[in-house]
Amino acid sequence: MSYRVCVIANRHAGQAASQLHAFNDALALWRANGWVVDEYYLAAPGDASRFAQTSIENHYNMVVAAGGDGTVNEVANALIGSTVVLAPLPIGTVNVWAREAGFSMDVKVAAQQIIDGVSGYIDVGMANGRAFLLMTGIGFDAEVVRHLYASDKRKFGVLAYIGRIWSVMWSFRSRIVDVELDDEHMHVPLLMMVVGNTQRYAGFIPFTPTAHLNDGLIDVKMMFGDQLYITGFMRFFFLYLYQYLPWLDRNSLLRRVSRVRVNGPPMSWQVDGDFIGHTPVEITVCPKALHVVVTESAAQRLHIVPVEMERV
């Protein structure tokens, strides 16, 4: 029985040019493994979603999103509710989902890990109808993303984010907003909110350390205050240590809920690292809505129950 794979590749992703040879080696490896591999290349906005929808209609077994987190997110939005398996091939700038899923940043190693991986169904968050695998951010981090150019990411990589954090934090201020966490209502000076489907923000900061991918809940981390620039970097450092020393950052809140709503003065919000727009926003969760492949160790860490991948 053959295994049909649809590869959706973003040739403008952060590391796509430098990883071209490794990408071709990945295709060759899968074909040598007996997989039937078809390639689709992004040329216009919406192509990733359109190609992923075609993969469902044409009964592919797996879609490999070869790009960064933006490409993965767009493909995931199209695959929700289907049995088609989503796998990431990390050729983007940060590749947070690929890291969460346990894959190596070495593209050829990741290609073999996809062959050897296990699959299962995970929850996805929904922010105003837009799905996210990782998180949605409101406030400071979304404002950073709003000012981040794709050309900067390709040229400077992760350093582009650091540069924008530095420039945005001097002028950014909190906004007094209304927040609903299930039945809990609050009126707060919000600097930043991260609603996490997974545990680690940007692949290493444990903003939502108790998040699980199959519990039907989303984890909310909120930071409060009047301004960010005085304590900005220190706050991020404290958040990294929060899981070990929770008393370090008392001016914050962590909750596990099924619904979040933010109203009030407009604040930027982003989904999986892509700027979407401004609040108001309502965030919910869709339990076990997406079929993904991860490494065996990641399946254990993320509490994913393995299921058999079908062949045709």
C-alpha positions, 0 to 999 in steps of 0.5 A: 500500500502506498503513502501519498504525501503533499509537500507545500513549500514556501520558497520565501521562508526564512531559511528556504534558500540556504536549505534548498539542497537539504529540502531536495534530499528530504524529498528524495528520502521520502520517495526512497521510502516508497512514498508518493510525493507531490510538490506544491510551491506557494506563489500568492497569498492563500495558496497554502490553504488552497493546496491543503484543501486540495490535499483533502479532496484528493485523499492525500495521507499527509501534508508536509508544510515546508516553511515557518510557523506562518505556513504551518498555521495556514495549512493547519487552518485548512486541515482542521476536522480532516484525517489528513496528517500535518507534518512540519519541515523546518525551513522558517526563521524560528520554527516553533511548532517543529520544535514543540513537535520534537523535530530537529532543525537539521532538515535531513534529520527532520525528514527521517523523523517524519518517517519514524514519527507517531501521529495523533489528534490535538486541540487547536485554539480559535481566535475570532475564527482563526485557528492556532496550534501554538498561541495567540498574543495580545498587546506587546508581543503582537505589537512587535510582530506588527512592526516586523518585516518578512525581509528582516526575518530572512536577513537577520533571523531571530535577531530581527525579533530582538531588534523590534522588541527593543524599539517597540518597548520604549513607546508601548503602554498598557491599555485598560481593557475588559477581560472575560475568562470563562465566567470571571470578569476583570477590568485591568491595565493589560500589557500583554496576554498569551493564550497558549495551546502549547507550553513554550512561547517562542520555543523556550519561554514557559509562559503557559507551563501546564498547557496540554494539547488534549485537555480541551482547555487553553492556558492564559498568561496575563502581564499587568502594569502601567508601562513596559519599557522600564522593566521590559527585559527583566519581566521577560527574564522573570517569566522564563524563571516563573516555573521555578520561582513563581514569586518573581513576577507577582504582577501577572496571572495564569489561568486554564479556561475554555473561553477568553474575551478581550474588549476595550481600546484596540490592542494588536493581536497575533496568531502563531507569530503572524499579526492579524489585527486589533481587539476585540477578540474571542478565543475558544478551543476545538478539542482534538481537531487536528491530526499531526505527526510528532516524534515519539518523545514529543508525543509523551511530553505533549500528552498526545495519544498515538493513532495509526496513520492510514495508507491508501 
